[in-house]
C-alpha cells in the first residue's frame, strides 16, 4: 500500500466513524468520554489541529459542524441530554 492509498483509506474510515456517530445520536459525549476518553468535540479539536498543520484555516465551530453534521447548538438542543449524577461521577473519576 502506498502513502496515497493509506491516506484515502484513513479518510474513508474517518468519514465512516462520523457516519456511525451520526447514526447513533443517542450515544452521549459524556458516555464516549467515560468509555473511550474522547468525544465528538475531541474529533473537532483534532480536525482543527490537522487543518492548521496543513496550513488551512478551520475554526472550532466549523469543525464541530463537520463532526456533528449540523451546527453544534442545534445538535445540542435536539440530542444532548442532561448528564446523570452517575455519569458525572464516572467522568470525574476518569479525569483523575
C-alpha positions as CSV (number, residue, x, y, z in Angstrom):
1,X,0.0,0.0,0.0
2,X,1.4,3.4,-1.0
3,X,1.1,6.6,1.0
4,X,-1.8,8.0,-1.1
5,X,-3.8,4.7,-0.7
6,X,-3.2,4.8,3.1
7,X,-4.4,8.4,3.2
8,X,-7.5,7.5,1.2
9,X,-8.2,4.6,3.5
10,X,-7.7,6.7,6.6
11,X,-10.1,9.4,5.2
12,X,-12.7,6.8,4.4
13,X,-12.5,5.3,7.9
14,X,-12.9,8.7,9.4
15,X,-15.9,9.5,7.3
16,X,-17.4,6.2,8.3
17,X,-16.7,7.0,12.0
18,X,-18.6,10.3,11.6
19,X,-21.5,8.5,9.9
20,X,-21.6,5.9,12.6
21,X,-21.7,8.6,15.3
22,X,-24.4,10.4,13.3
23,X,-26.5,7.2,13.2
24,X,-26.1,6.9,17.0
25,X,-27.0,10.3,18.3
26,X,-28.3,8.5,21.4
27,X,-24.7,8.0,22.4
28,X,-23.9,11.0,24.5
29,X,-20.5,12.7,24.5
30,X,-20.1,12.1,28.2
31,X,-20.5,8.3,27.6
32,X,-17.8,8.4,24.9
33,X,-15.5,10.3,27.3
34,X,-16.1,7.8,30.1
35,X,-15.5,4.8,27.9
36,X,-13.0,5.9,25.4
37,X,-11.6,9.2,26.7
38,X,-12.7,11.1,23.5
39,X,-15.9,12.5,22.1
40,X,-17.3,14.4,19.1
41,X,-15.8,17.6,20.4
42,X,-12.4,16.0,20.6
43,X,-12.7,15.0,17.0
44,X,-13.5,18.6,16.1
45,X,-10.4,19.8,18.0
46,X,-8.2,17.2,16.3
47,X,-9.6,18.3,12.9
48,X,-8.7,22.0,13.7
49,X,-5.2,20.9,14.6
50,X,-4.8,18.8,11.5
51,X,-6.1,21.7,9.3
52,X,-3.5,24.0,10.9
53,X,-0.7,21.5,10.2
54,X,-1.8,21.7,6.5
55,X,-1.9,25.5,6.5
56,X,-5.7,25.5,6.3
57,X,-7.8,27.8,8.5
58,X,-10.7,25.9,10.1
59,X,-12.2,27.3,13.3
60,X,-13.6,25.1,16.1
61,X,-17.2,25.8,15.3
62,X,-16.7,24.9,11.6
63,X,-15.1,21.7,12.6
64,X,-17.9,20.9,15.1
65,X,-20.4,21.4,12.3
66,X,-18.5,18.9,10.2
67,X,-18.4,16.4,13.0
68,X,-22.0,16.8,14.2
69,X,-23.4,17.2,10.7
70,X,-25.2,20.4,11.8
71,X,-24.4,23.4,14.0
72,X,-23.4,22.3,17.4
73,X,-26.0,24.4,19.1
74,X,-28.7,22.7,17.1
75,X,-27.3,19.2,17.8
76,X,-27.1,20.1,21.5
77,X,-30.7,21.3,21.6
78,X,-32.1,18.3,19.7
79,X,-30.0,15.4,21.1
80,X,-27.9,16.2,24.1
81,X,-29.3,15.0,27.4
82,X,-28.5,16.2,30.9
83,X,-25.7,14.1,32.4
84,X,-26.8,11.9,35.2
85,X,-25.1,12.0,38.6
86,X,-23.7,8.6,37.8
87,X,-22.2,9.8,34.5
88,X,-20.7,12.8,36.1
89,X,-19.2,10.7,38.9
90,X,-17.7,8.3,36.3
91,X,-16.4,11.1,34.2
92,X,-14.8,12.8,37.1
93,X,-13.2,9.5,38.2
94,X,-11.8,9.0,34.7
95,X,-10.2,12.5,34.7
96,X,-8.1,11.8,37.8
